[in-house]
Amino acid sequence: MNRVPLGRRVQIINCLVEGNSIRSTERMTGTHRDTICRLLVEVGDGCARLMDEQMRDLPCCRIQSMRFGPMSARSSGT
């Protein structure tokens, strides 16, 4: 299987982090959207592993969380 060069991978992740869609990232970088999605899954798995390894025994006094998903858009009062 062909590997996307590191520079292109960084460019793709930067586009996604800046809020671009997968299709616009596809157009800007010239990379197929299936490749972008595979890279996104790979980065997500790496982040999950990093958090599992590094974020242990934290002295948390208060925790704040946000609701995600379809219910959060409806509960905004609109």
Z-matrix of the N, CA and C atoms (Angstrom, degrees):
N
C 1 1.448
C 2 1.534 1 108.91
N 3 1.305 2 116.72 1 138.63
C 4 1.457 3 121.54 2 178.22
C 5 1.523 4 110.50 3 -74.37
N 6 1.324 5 115.32 4 143.49
C 7 1.468 6 120.79 5 177.70
C 8 1.524 7 108.86 6 -106.38
N 9 1.306 8 115.94 7 140.25
C 10 1.458 9 120.95 8 175.83
C 11 1.524 10 107.30 9 -75.32
N 12 1.333 11 117.81 10 133.87
C 13 1.466 12 119.64 11 179.77
C 14 1.532 13 111.57 12 -59.54
N 15 1.324 14 115.54 13 152.21
C 16 1.465 15 121.21 14 -176.11
C 17 1.524 16 111.98 15 -56.90
N 18 1.316 17 117.32 16 -42.43
C 19 1.467 18 120.10 17 179.71
C 20 1.507 19 112.66 18 -60.10
N 21 1.327 20 116.63 19 -40.92
C 22 1.466 21 121.04 20 178.77
C 23 1.521 22 110.24 21 -69.09
N 24 1.344 23 117.25 22 -38.47
C 25 1.469 24 120.76 23 178.27
C 26 1.523 25 110.67 24 -61.92
N 27 1.325 26 116.25 25 -42.45
C 28 1.467 27 120.67 26 178.51
C 29 1.528 28 110.01 27 -63.70
N 30 1.324 29 116.58 28 -42.07
C 31 1.458 30 121.31 29 179.07
C 32 1.531 31 110.95 30 -61.15
N 33 1.326 32 116.75 31 -42.42
C 34 1.467 33 121.18 32 179.93
C 35 1.529 34 110.66 33 -63.93
N 36 1.331 35 116.70 34 -47.81
C 37 1.468 36 120.17 35 -179.80
C 38 1.525 37 110.80 36 -63.31
N 39 1.330 38 117.69 37 -40.21
C 40 1.470 39 120.55 38 177.14
C 41 1.522 40 111.29 39 -59.84
N 42 1.323 41 117.06 40 -43.17
C 43 1.462 42 120.35 41 178.64
C 44 1.526 43 111.06 42 -60.76
N 45 1.324 44 116.35 43 -45.00
C 46 1.460 45 119.92 44 -178.37
C 47 1.524 46 111.52 45 -67.93
N 48 1.336 47 117.04 46 -39.61
C 49 1.464 48 120.62 47 179.54
C 50 1.521 49 110.86 48 -65.44
N 51 1.324 50 117.27 49 -33.58
C 52 1.463 51 121.28 50 179.04
C 53 1.523 52 112.36 51 -74.54
N 54 1.329 53 117.77 52 -5.37
C 55 1.455 54 120.73 53 174.73
C 56 1.512 55 114.95 54 103.03
N 57 1.323 56 118.30 55 7.63
C 58 1.457 57 120.35 56 177.85
C 59 1.525 58 109.97 57 -74.17
N 60 1.309 59 115.44 58 149.97
C 61 1.464 60 120.27 59 177.62
C 62 1.526 61 109.80 60 -75.30
N 63 1.312 62 115.10 61 168.63
C 64 1.464 63 119.75 62 178.27
C 65 1.520 64 110.31 63 -64.71
N 66 1.310 65 117.42 64 -40.85
C 67 1.469 66 120.01 65 -179.74
C 68 1.524 67 112.32 66 -68.43
N 69 1.329 68 117.87 67 -38.64
C 70 1.468 69 118.07 68 177.28
C 71 1.529 70 110.45 69 -69.55
N 72 1.323 71 117.00 70 -35.42
C 73 1.463 72 120.22 71 175.33
C 74 1.522 73 109.78 72 -63.60
N 75 1.328 74 116.49 73 -37.85
C 76 1.463 75 121.40 74 177.11
C 77 1.530 76 110.12 75 -59.75
N 78 1.323 77 116.80 76 -45.45
C 79 1.462 78 120.21 77 -179.30
C 80 1.526 79 112.02 78 -68.19
N 81 1.341 80 116.71 79 -40.78
C 82 1.474 81 119.72 80 -176.64
C 83 1.519 82 112.96 81 -70.92
N 84 1.337 83 117.29 82 -35.40
C 85 1.459 84 119.76 83 -174.45
C 86 1.522 85 113.82 84 -101.66
N 87 1.335 86 117.17 85 -12.99
C 88 1.455 87 120.02 86 -177.53
C 89 1.517 88 113.35 87 71.87
N 90 1.336 89 116.54 88 25.15
C 91 1.462 90 122.62 89 -179.30
C 92 1.524 91 108.53 90 -110.97
N 93 1.321 92 117.45 91 136.95
C 94 1.464 93 121.44 92 -178.32
C 95 1.523 94 110.47 93 -64.03
N 96 1.330 95 115.56 94 146.02
C 97 1.477 96 120.07 95 -175.86
C 98 1.522 97 112.90 96 -64.34
N 99 1.328 98 118.59 97 -29.37
C 100 1.467 99 119.81 98 176.41
C 101 1.528 100 110.43 99 -65.41
N 102 1.322 101 116.66 100 -37.78
C 103 1.468 102 121.22 101 177.00
C 104 1.520 103 110.05 102 -66.18
N 105 1.328 104 116.63 103 -40.64
C 106 1.470 105 121.00 104 178.28
C 107 1.520 106 110.22 105 -62.63
N 108 1.323 107 117.12 106 -43.08
C 109 1.469 108 120.56 107 179.32
C 110 1.522 109 111.54 108 -65.23
N 111 1.337 110 117.52 109 -39.90
C 112 1.474 111 120.07 110 177.18
C 113 1.520 112 110.52 111 -63.39
N 114 1.345 113 117.08 112 -40.78
C 115 1.458 114 120.61 113 177.58
C 116 1.520 115 110.68 114 -64.38
N 117 1.316 116 116.73 115 -40.19
C 118 1.461 117 120.96 116 179.32
C 119 1.523 118 111.47 117 -62.20
N 120 1.320 119 117.65 118 -40.79
C 121 1.472 120 121.78 119 177.16
C 122 1.529 121 109.86 120 -65.87
N 123 1.327 122 116.43 121 -42.26
C 124 1.467 123 120.67 122 179.71
C 125 1.532 124 111.39 123 -62.17
N 126 1.327 125 116.61 124 -42.88
C 127 1.468 126 120.45 125 178.80
C 128 1.531 127 110.39 126 -67.52
N 129 1.317 128 117.13 127 -40.15
C 130 1.463 129 120.45 128 177.87
C 131 1.521 130 112.39 129 -62.26
N 132 1.329 131 116.57 130 -41.65
C 133 1.469 132 120.03 131 177.04
C 134 1.523 133 111.01 132 -63.59
N 135 1.329 134 116.26 133 -40.17
C 136 1.467 135 120.09 134 177.96
C 137 1.522 136 111.70 135 -63.96
N 138 1.322 137 116.63 136 -41.02
C 139 1.470 138 120.50 137 177.74
C 140 1.525 139 111.18 138 -64.21
N 141 1.321 140 117.05 139 -40.58
C 142 1.460 141 120.87 140 178.86
C 143 1.528 142 110.61 141 -63.42
N 144 1.339 143 116.53 142 -43.17
C 145 1.473 144 119.65 143 178.18
C 146 1.524 145 110.78 144 -63.12
N 147 1.325 146 116.41 145 -43.14
C 148 1.466 147 120.72 146 -179.99
C 149 1.526 148 111.05 147 -61.86
N 150 1.321 149 116.62 148 -44.54
C 151 1.467 150 119.46 149 179.45
C 152 1.523 151 111.10 150 -65.93
N 153 1.320 152 117.53 151 -38.75
C 154 1.465 153 120.41 152 178.39
C 155 1.527 154 111.73 153 -63.39
N 156 1.329 155 116.37 154 -36.48
C 157 1.465 156 120.33 155 -178.95
C 158 1.528 157 112.58 156 -79.53
N 159 1.321 158 117.60 157 -41.07
C 160 1.460 159 121.61 158 -169.59
C 161 1.527 160 114.33 159 -92.95
N 162 1.312 161 117.93 160 -31.26
C 163 1.461 162 119.73 161 -172.73
C 164 1.522 163 110.36 162 -98.63
N 165 1.315 164 114.68 163 76.62
C 166 1.467 165 122.03 164 179.38
C 167 1.522 166 109.31 165 -127.86
N 168 1.312 167 116.26 166 146.28
C 169 1.469 168 123.31 167 175.29
C 170 1.519 169 112.08 168 52.10
N 171 1.317 170 116.76 169 47.78
C 172 1.461 171 121.19 170 179.01
C 173 1.524 172 109.63 171 -82.21
N 174 1.328 173 117.89 172 137.07
C 175 1.466 174 120.66 173 179.09
C 176 1.524 175 110.83 174 -81.90
N 177 1.330 176 118.16 175 73.88
C 178 1.462 177 122.56 176 -176.76
C 179 1.526 178 110.09 177 -89.69
N 180 1.330 179 115.27 178 125.82
C 181 1.463 180 120.24 179 175.54
C 182 1.520 181 110.47 180 -96.39
N 183 1.341 182 116.78 181 -40.35
C 184 1.465 183 121.75 182 178.70
C 185 1.518 184 108.58 183 -130.74
N 186 1.314 185 116.12 184 141.45
C 187 1.453 186 121.67 185 178.64
C 188 1.519 187 108.20 186 -125.84
N 189 1.336 188 116.80 187 130.47
C 190 1.447 189 122.36 188 177.49
C 191 1.524 190 107.78 189 -117.47
N 192 1.308 191 116.37 190 135.54
C 193 1.462 192 119.27 191 180.00
C 194 1.515 193 109.70 192 -132.95
N 195 1.325 194 114.67 193 159.50
C 196 1.459 195 121.47 194 177.35
C 197 1.514 196 108.08 195 -113.04
N 198 1.324 197 115.16 196 149.65
C 199 1.456 198 118.88 197 175.98
C 200 1.514 199 108.35 198 -89.02
N 201 1.309 200 116.08 199 135.00
C 202 1.451 201 121.50 200 176.73
C 203 1.513 202 109.02 201 -118.98
N 204 1.298 203 116.44 202 155.38
C 205 1.448 204 120.94 203 175.25
C 206 1.509 205 112.08 204 116.16
N 207 1.311 206 116.41 205 -176.15
C 208 1.463 207 120.33 206 -174.78
C 209 1.519 208 113.49 207 -67.84
N 210 1.314 209 119.20 208 -25.41
C 211 1.458 210 120.50 209 -178.82
C 212 1.520 211 112.07 210 -70.53
N 213 1.330 212 119.09 211 -30.14
C 214 1.455 213 120.63 212 -176.66
C 215 1.530 214 111.34 213 -66.61
N 216 1.322 215 119.20 214 -30.31
C 217 1.459 216 121.33 215 179.20
C 218 1.539 217 110.39 216 -73.05
N 219 1.318 218 117.01 217 -35.07
C 220 1.473 219 120.09 218 -179.44
C 221 1.512 220 112.22 219 -78.06
N 222 1.293 221 118.79 220 -29.94
C 223 1.460 222 120.78 221 -175.13
C 224 1.527 223 112.70 222 -82.48
N 225 1.336 224 117.96 223 4.96
C 226 1.464 225 120.18 224 -178.14
C 227 1.528 226 111.63 225 -78.81
N 228 1.333 227 117.76 226 -1.96
C 229 1.449 228 120.29 227 176.28
C 230 1.518 229 113.28 228 94.63
N 231 1.314 230 116.64 229 10.71
C 232 1.470 231 118.31 230 179.56
C 233 1.491 232 111.34 231 -100.75
